Amino acid sequence: MRQKTILGPLAIAFLLSCTANMGAIKPGKEKTEYEVLIVQQAWHTGLIINVDDIPESVWPKKDLYKKDKYIDVSWGDEKFYQASGRPISLAIRAILWPTQSVLRVFPFNVEAQSAYGRNARIKSISLRKKEFFSLCRFVSESFIRNDNGKICFSTVNENNRYYFLSKKKYHLFRTCNTWVALALKKSGLNIRSCCILNANQLFRQLNKIEKDQTCNRSLDF
């Protein structure tokens, strides 16, 4: 009987201690790595970003895309990018002299390979928190904004929801591939943006980044 009397209070004390420790445990660790996809399909090259990852303080956007899982952010000539088909006259115009550019921000909810098909070229890049925030800041600062800080829609097409005016001019030596390379460079990755004019050049740079990241992870291990 004495043994039961002694163990009772000890058991209660143990349970109380466990409960207190459980209350001190945090529900989850802070996210330290972020995945960004680079997608190329025909003329299109862009960044695919998880909407939930984007910091509101860096890129205030969730009022536009809060119901979506991903956004494809890409850059190009304002008129050629929004034209139906691929008109040669607009293509020549965009190449021969600097023109107004736009950012296309297209939301979707399925996995990238399903959204773009088997013929699309997709590369995954892993970014640390600081790198990812820098990438989002670069994108946010690429928009032209009005006096109230709101991003400005392109007026080329009526009822446009996806195209926004961008600061830099589009020309032969600054294409969507150049813009993607610059975005990754601004995030802190070891990639050049100068003379990255086509997707093949861009993806060769991405392969180098992937090899560097694999090597660094092996050294850390």
N, C-alpha and C positions, 0 to 999 in steps of 0.2 A: 504493500500500500504506500509505503514511503517513497518507493521508486516512482510510482505513478504521480505522486504529489510533486516530486522534484522535476520530472520530465515535462509535466504540463506547462509550467511557466517558461521552461527553456524552449519548448516548441513554439509557444506564442511569441517569444522574443525573436526566434529565428524567422518566423513568418513576417513579423513587422519589419525586420531588417531587410528581407527580400523585397517586400513591398516598397520600402523607401528607395532601395537601389533601382528597382524597376522604374520608379517615377523619375529617376535621374537620367535614364537612358534616353538619348535623342532618337526621334522616329526614323531618321535617315541621315546619311552623310551628304555633305554639300557636293554638288556636281563639280568635277574638276576637268572632265574631257567632253568635248562637243564634236559631233559629226557633221560635216558639211559635204554635200555631194556636188560635184561638177558634172554637168550633163551637156552633151553635144548631140544634136539631132538635126541633120541637114545644115541649114544656115544658122541654127540656133545654138548658142553656148551660154550657159547661165549657172547660177548658184542655187542649190536647193537647201533650204534651211528649215529646221523644225520650229514652228511658230512658238511653241511653249518655251523654247530656249532663249528667245530674243529678249534681252533686258529692256523693260519699258523705259528706264532712265536713260538708256543710250539711244534707243530707236523707238519713239512713241508710235506704235502702229496697231496695237491689239484691238482697238475699236473697229478697225477695218477687217481684221482677219481672225478674230477671236473664235469663230466657229470652224476654222480650218486647221488642218494638221501640218501642212507644209506650204511653203511659198517658193516659187521659182522666180529669182530676181535676175534679170538680164538687161543688157544695154545695147542701144543701137541708134541709127538715124531715124529721126521722128517720122518722116513721110514713108520711106522705104519699108520700115519695120511694120507699119500699119496698113500697107497697101495689100490689096488682094492679088494673089499671084506673086510674081517676081518681075515687075516692070523694069526693062533695061534702062530706060531713060532716068528713072530714079536711082538706079544702082550706079550709073555713071556720074550723076550729080553728086551722090554721097561720097564717091571716091575722089573726084577731081578737086573739090574744095570743101573746107570745113562747113558743116551743117549743124542745125539744132539737133540735139540728142534727146532720147527719152529712156527712162527706166520702165521696163515692163515687170510688174509684180503680179504673178498669176498664182492664185491659191488652188490647192487640190488636197484630196484626202486619202488617196491610195498610195501604195508603195511606188517608188520612182520607176522601177523596171516595168511595172504594169501600166503606169501612166504614159510612158514614152515608147514602149515596145522593145522588141529584141534588137532592133537595128540601132538603137541609141547607144552612145558611148557614155558610160557613167563611171566616175572615179570617186571613191570615198577618201576624204582627208580628215584626220583627227586634229583638233585644235585644243590647246589648253584654255582655261577660262580667260586669261588676259588676252590671248590671241583672238579668241572668238568675239570678245567684247570689242576689240579693235576693228575686226572685220565688220561687225554690225554698225560701228560708228562711221566707218568709211561709207557704207551704203547709205546710212541716214544723212550724211553730209553731202551726198551726191545729188540729192533732190533740190530743185529750185523751190523756195518757199515764199509765200506772200508776207505782207507786213504783220499778219497775225500768227505767223509760224506754221501755217498749214501748207502741205505740199500741193503743188499746182498740177492739175490735170492737163494733158495735151488736148488741144481742141481740134485736131485733124479729123477725128471721127466723132459724130454725135453719140451721146449715151455711152461714152468711153468710161470703163471702170478700171482698166488695168495699166494704162500708160500715163506716166508722169514726166514732166519736164525735168531734164537733168542739166547740170552745170557745164560739163565739158563738151567741146565740139567733136562731132564725129568726122573722121577723114580716113584716107588710105592707111595711114600709119597709126591709127587709133581705132581699133575694131572692138567687137564684143569680147574677143579673145584677149586683147590687150587689157580691157577693163577688168576681166576676171583675174588675170595675172596680177594686175595692180592691187586689186582687193586683197588677194592672198599675201602680196608683198607688204601691204600696209598692216596686215595682221601680225607681221613679224617673221613670216616664213622665208626661207632662203630660196627665192625665185626672182628671176628678172622679168620685167614687164616691157622693156624696150625691145622693139622688133618682134614681139609675139603677135603675129598678124592672123594666123590661121589656127585651126583646132589641133592639127598635128604638132605644131610647135608648142602649143600650150600643154598638150598631154605628155610630151616628152619631158617638160619641166615638172609635171605632176608625178611622173614616174621617178624622177630624181628625188623629189620630196618624200615619196613613199619609201624609197630605199634608205634615205637618211633617217627617217623615223624608225624604221625596222632596226637599223644598226644601233641607234641610240637606245632603244628599248632593250636590246640584247646586252649592251654595256651596262645599263642600269641593273639588269637582272644579275 
